[in-house]
C-alpha cells in the first residue's frame, strides 16, 4: 500500500521527535513543569494546568516517569498539530496548500521542537490554538456563503478557545483576534447570540484559573504583569534585538521570509479569500506586535509569539499553493531549504548538547559552565550516578525521605528534584522568596518540613553559582563543603557540582 505524502511526513517527523525526546535530558522549564504533575491544581504560579494534565496522561498517572514518556504528550500534540495544519491549509485553498502547511509546521523550531519535543504549556496550547483557528475559519466560511453561523459552531469555538486558555493564557489572543475581525469586518456577528454564548463558554472553562488566583491573591497575574511592566524612561535596545532575531530564528528564517513575501503580494494577488486573509491577519499579528513592543522595555521569550507566526504561515502556504503550478516538482526549493534547516538544527543541537568537549561558557572553577545553555540539558544523570555512589560511602548521608535537599530558586531545584531526589527517594525543600521559588512554595506543603536542629544538604552546579554561606547563614548554624564533583563531557570538564552540608536548622527567616 502506497503511503500518502502527509502520512510519510507524519511518520518521519514522529521518528525524529522520538529520538530527540529519548536522548536529551530535560531543560530548566521542562523539568519544572514536571513538578506541576506531582500534585494537580486548578492553576499554578506561572501557568494554567494544561501541561500538568498532559504529563499525567502520557506517564499513566506518573507510573512511567522517564523523559520520553513525560515528553510523549508534546510528541502526540505535534502529530495532531500536523494534521490540523493540513486541514486548515486544505480549507483555505486546496490539498497542496494543506501539505505545504503541514511541512511549515514541522520546519518551525517553535512548533516542531520547542512545543513538539519539549514538554511545555505551549505543547497542548498549539493544538487548541490550531483547532480554534480551524473553527474560526469555518465561522468565516459561513459568512462567505451567506449562511447563518450554527449555534453549535459558536459553542464549540468557545469551548476549544477556553481549553487553549487553560493551557496558556496566551490563548486569549484568539478572542482578541476575533474581536478585531468582528469590529472592522464582520459587525453583523454582534447581532448574533452565538458569539456571546461562545464567550461565556470560554469564561466558564477558564474560570478555575480565575478562582484559584482569587484565592491566592492573583499571584499569576502579578507575576506575569511584572514580567511585562515597562520602564517608560528606558528603551532596552538589547532586549528588542534579542526578541526580534529570536522570533525569526525560532520560527525558521526561511518560513518567516515566506510569510513576508506572501504578505507583500497579499493585496495584489487573489490567492486567498479576503475574509479568510483578514481573519488570519487579525488573529496572528496582535501577539507578534505586542511581544515585540514589550521587548522594547523588558526581556521577553521569543517563543511567546509562536502562535502568531504559526497563524500567518497559512497565508504563506496559500501563496505557495497559488504559484504551485509553475513548479516542475511538487515541492519548491524554498520548502526543501526549510526542511534542511530544521534537520540541521536538530542534529547540531543533539550533537552539541551531548558531545561538545567541555563547556562553551565560563571556564573558571567557581562559575565553570556559566552562560552555556547546553548544560541545562546535560550532566544531571551523570551527577546522580556519582552522588549516589558517594552517599553509599559516606555514613553522614542516607537515602530516603530523611535526606533533605534545600534550594532557594526553582532552577536548579527542579533538576535536582527529578534527577537526584526522585531516584534517591529524598525531598527537595524550597527555602527562599516566592519570586524565586515559584511552584516550589506550593510543593513545600506536600513535603515534610525541616525541623529545628535538623540537617540538610545543598547542591550547587557551577553554571548557576551560589554563595551558600551568604544565602543560608541565618537559617543553619553550620555550613560545610562536603565534596565537589567534576562532570566531564567528551573528556573535558563541563561543569562542577558542589555539595554542602547544612547543620542545625534555625528556622526559615524569609
GIGI-V581560 format. One record per pair of residues at least 6 apart in sequence whose ideal C-beta (glycine too) atoms are under 6 Angstrom apart, sorted by sequence separation. I is the first residue (numbers start at 0). GAP is how many residues later the second one is. D is the distance in Angstrom with one decimal. If there is no record, write none. Layout:
{{I | GAP | D} {I | GAP | D}}
This chain:
{{58 | 6 | 5.9} {104 | 6 | 5.2} {105 | 6 | 4.9} {164 | 6 | 3.7} {188 | 6 | 5.3} {293 | 6 | 5.3} {368 | 6 | 4.8} {390 | 6 | 4.7} {406 | 6 | 3.6} {449 | 6 | 5.7} {459 | 6 | 4.8} {114 | 7 | 4.0} {141 | 7 | 4.6} {163 | 7 | 3.3} {164 | 7 | 5.8} {181 | 7 | 5.1} {212 | 7 | 5.3} {420 | 7 | 4.9} {429 | 7 | 4.2} {433 | 7 | 5.2} {485 | 7 | 5.4} {486 | 7 | 5.4} {35 | 8 | 5.5} {88 | 8 | 4.2} {89 | 8 | 3.4} {114 | 8 | 4.9} {247 | 8 | 5.0} {360 | 8 | 4.9} {361 | 8 | 4.4} {486 | 8 | 5.4} {88 | 9 | 3.6} {290 | 9 | 5.7} {360 | 9 | 5.1} {58 | 10 | 5.0} {138 | 10 | 5.6} {358 | 10 | 4.4} {360 | 10 | 4.1} {429 | 10 | 3.5} {457 | 10 | 5.3} {468 | 10 | 5.2} {485 | 10 | 5.6} {57 | 11 | 5.6} {58 | 11 | 6.0} {114 | 11 | 4.9} {360 | 11 | 3.2} {404 | 11 | 5.9} {416 | 11 | 4.3} {39 | 12 | 5.9} {85 | 12 | 4.2} {88 | 12 | 3.1} {359 | 12 | 4.7} {415 | 12 | 5.7} {483 | 12 | 5.4} {484 | 12 | 4.6} {160 | 13 | 4.9} {290 | 13 | 4.8} {358 | 13 | 4.7} {57 | 14 | 4.0} {290 | 14 | 4.1} {429 | 14 | 5.5} {483 | 14 | 5.0} {36 | 15 | 4.7} {54 | 15 | 5.7} {57 | 15 | 4.3} {110 | 15 | 6.0} {412 | 15 | 5.7} {35 | 16 | 3.7} {84 | 16 | 4.4} {85 | 16 | 4.3} {404 | 16 | 5.7} {482 | 16 | 5.3} {84 | 17 | 4.9} {287 | 17 | 4.5} {481 | 17 | 4.7} {32 | 18 | 5.0} {36 | 18 | 3.9} {286 | 18 | 5.2} {36 | 19 | 5.2} {53 | 19 | 3.8} {480 | 19 | 5.6} {481 | 19 | 5.1} {81 | 20 | 5.0} {84 | 20 | 4.1} {287 | 20 | 4.0} {426 | 20 | 4.8} {134 | 21 | 5.9} {286 | 21 | 4.0} {352 | 21 | 4.6} {404 | 21 | 5.8} {428 | 21 | 6.0} {478 | 21 | 6.0} {479 | 21 | 4.7} {134 | 22 | 4.4} {351 | 22 | 5.7} {81 | 23 | 5.6} {402 | 23 | 3.8} {403 | 23 | 5.8} {404 | 23 | 4.9} {405 | 23 | 5.2} {407 | 23 | 5.7} {478 | 23 | 5.5} {80 | 24 | 5.9} {283 | 24 | 4.5} {352 | 24 | 5.2} {407 | 24 | 3.5} {352 | 25 | 5.4} {398 | 25 | 4.8} {399 | 25 | 5.2} {403 | 25 | 5.6} {405 | 25 | 5.0} {477 | 25 | 4.1} {400 | 26 | 5.8} {475 | 26 | 4.2} {477 | 26 | 5.7} {283 | 27 | 3.2} {408 | 27 | 4.5} {409 | 27 | 5.9} {412 | 27 | 5.6} {476 | 27 | 3.7} {131 | 28 | 4.9} {282 | 28 | 5.2} {283 | 28 | 4.3} {407 | 28 | 5.9} {409 | 28 | 4.2} {130 | 29 | 4.9} {131 | 29 | 4.6} {475 | 29 | 5.8} {409 | 30 | 5.6} {471 | 30 | 5.8} {279 | 31 | 5.7} {474 | 31 | 5.6} {127 | 32 | 5.6} {131 | 32 | 5.6} {462 | 32 | 5.0} {467 | 32 | 5.0} {461 | 33 | 4.9} {279 | 34 | 5.8} {460 | 34 | 5.7} {461 | 34 | 4.3} {474 | 34 | 5.9} {127 | 35 | 4.8} {128 | 35 | 5.4} {279 | 35 | 5.6} {379 | 35 | 5.3} {383 | 35 | 5.2} {473 | 35 | 4.8} {33 | 36 | 5.7} {127 | 36 | 3.6} {383 | 36 | 5.3} {460 | 36 | 5.0} {77 | 38 | 3.3} {459 | 38 | 4.8} {124 | 39 | 5.9} {379 | 39 | 3.8} {153 | 40 | 3.2} {157 | 40 | 3.2} {161 | 40 | 3.8} {458 | 40 | 5.6} {156 | 41 | 5.2} {160 | 41 | 5.0} {164 | 41 | 4.8} {73 | 42 | 5.8} {124 | 42 | 3.9} {131 | 42 | 5.0} {158 | 42 | 5.4} {456 | 42 | 5.9} {457 | 42 | 4.4} {73 | 43 | 5.9} {123 | 43 | 4.4} {124 | 43 | 4.3} {150 | 43 | 5.1} {153 | 43 | 5.9} {157 | 43 | 3.3} {161 | 43 | 2.9} {415 | 43 | 5.4} {153 | 44 | 4.3} {157 | 44 | 4.6} {161 | 44 | 5.3} {456 | 44 | 5.9} {457 | 44 | 5.8} {73 | 45 | 4.9} {80 | 45 | 5.3} {148 | 45 | 5.8} {21 | 46 | 4.9} {76 | 46 | 4.7} {80 | 46 | 5.6} {83 | 46 | 4.0} {87 | 46 | 5.3} {90 | 46 | 5.7} {120 | 46 | 5.5} {154 | 46 | 5.7} {271 | 46 | 4.6} {403 | 46 | 5.3} {455 | 46 | 4.7} {20 | 47 | 5.2} {76 | 47 | 5.6} {79 | 47 | 5.1} {86 | 47 | 5.9} {120 | 47 | 4.3} {270 | 47 | 5.3} {70 | 48 | 4.8} {270 | 48 | 5.3} {454 | 48 | 4.8} {69 | 49 | 5.6} {73 | 49 | 3.8} {80 | 49 | 5.7} {411 | 49 | 5.7} {20 | 50 | 4.2} {76 | 50 | 4.8} {405 | 50 | 4.7} {270 | 51 | 3.4} {452 | 51 | 5.7} {453 | 51 | 4.6} {242 | 52 | 3.4} {249 | 52 | 4.8} {403 | 52 | 4.0} {404 | 52 | 5.6} {405 | 52 | 5.4} {411 | 52 | 5.5} {249 | 53 | 5.5} {258 | 53 | 4.9} {261 | 53 | 4.8} {451 | 53 | 5.8} {261 | 54 | 4.3} {239 | 55 | 4.7} {246 | 55 | 4.7} {449 | 55 | 4.8} {238 | 56 | 5.1} {239 | 56 | 5.1} {245 | 56 | 3.1} {242 | 57 | 5.0} {258 | 57 | 4.6} {261 | 57 | 3.8} {16 | 58 | 4.8} {246 | 58 | 5.5} {250 | 58 | 4.1} {257 | 58 | 4.1} {242 | 59 | 5.8} {238 | 60 | 4.7} {234 | 61 | 5.3} {235 | 61 | 6.0} {407 | 63 | 5.7} {227 | 66 | 4.9} {230 | 66 | 5.8} {229 | 67 | 3.3} {9 | 69 | 6.0} {50 | 70 | 4.6} {53 | 70 | 5.2} {227 | 70 | 5.7} {9 | 72 | 5.5} {46 | 74 | 4.7} {49 | 74 | 4.6} {430 | 77 | 5.8} {432 | 77 | 5.9} {5 | 80 | 5.7} {253 | 83 | 5.3} {254 | 83 | 5.9} {253 | 84 | 4.1} {251 | 86 | 5.9} {253 | 87 | 5.7} {29 | 88 | 5.2} {374 | 88 | 4.8} {29 | 89 | 5.1} {251 | 89 | 5.9} {8 | 93 | 5.8} {12 | 93 | 4.7} {184 | 93 | 5.2} {368 | 93 | 5.5} {369 | 93 | 5.0} {4 | 94 | 5.9} {367 | 94 | 4.3} {368 | 94 | 3.6} {366 | 95 | 5.8} {20 | 96 | 5.4} {19 | 97 | 4.8} {180 | 98 | 5.2} {366 | 98 | 4.5} {16 | 99 | 5.9} {365 | 99 | 6.0} {385 | 99 | 5.1} {16 | 100 | 5.0} {180 | 101 | 4.1} {179 | 102 | 4.3} {382 | 104 | 6.0} {176 | 105 | 4.6} {381 | 105 | 5.4} {176 | 106 | 3.2} {378 | 108 | 4.6} {175 | 110 | 5.4} {172 | 113 | 5.7} {172 | 114 | 4.5} {382 | 114 | 5.2} {49 | 116 | 5.3} {378 | 116 | 6.0} {49 | 117 | 3.2} {47 | 118 | 4.9} {374 | 120 | 5.5} {368 | 125 | 5.9} {368 | 126 | 3.6} {367 | 127 | 5.5} {367 | 128 | 5.4} {143 | 131 | 5.6} {356 | 133 | 4.1} {357 | 134 | 3.4} {139 | 135 | 5.1} {354 | 135 | 5.3} {356 | 135 | 4.5} {357 | 135 | 5.9} {358 | 135 | 4.9} {139 | 136 | 5.8} {357 | 136 | 5.4} {139 | 139 | 5.0} {109 | 140 | 4.7} {108 | 141 | 5.0} {109 | 141 | 5.5} {107 | 143 | 5.2} {107 | 144 | 5.0} {106 | 145 | 5.4} {107 | 147 | 5.8} {103 | 151 | 5.4} {47 | 161 | 5.0} {41 | 166 | 3.8} {42 | 166 | 4.5} {42 | 169 | 3.7} {41 | 170 | 4.8} {128 | 178 | 4.8} {91 | 184 | 5.2} {113 | 189 | 5.4} {109 | 193 | 5.4} {109 | 196 | 3.8} {110 | 199 | 6.0} {103 | 209 | 4.7} {100 | 213 | 5.8} {103 | 213 | 5.9} {100 | 216 | 4.4} {99 | 217 | 4.0} {96 | 220 | 5.1} {99 | 220 | 5.1} {96 | 221 | 5.4} {96 | 224 | 3.5} {92 | 225 | 4.9} {95 | 225 | 4.9} {87 | 226 | 5.7} {91 | 226 | 5.6} {88 | 228 | 5.3} {92 | 228 | 4.9} {95 | 228 | 5.3} {111 | 230 | 6.0} {106 | 231 | 4.2} {102 | 232 | 5.6} {106 | 232 | 5.6} {106 | 235 | 4.4} {27 | 348 | 5.1} {26 | 349 | 5.0} {26 | 350 | 5.0} {24 | 352 | 4.9} {23 | 353 | 5.4} {24 | 353 | 5.9} {24 | 355 | 5.8} {31 | 378 | 5.8} {34 | 379 | 5.6} {31 | 382 | 4.0} {27 | 383 | 4.5} {30 | 383 | 4.4} {30 | 384 | 5.3} {33 | 384 | 5.9} {30 | 387 | 4.9} {44 | 393 | 4.7} {44 | 394 | 4.9} {43 | 395 | 5.4} {34 | 404 | 5.8} {38 | 407 | 5.5}}
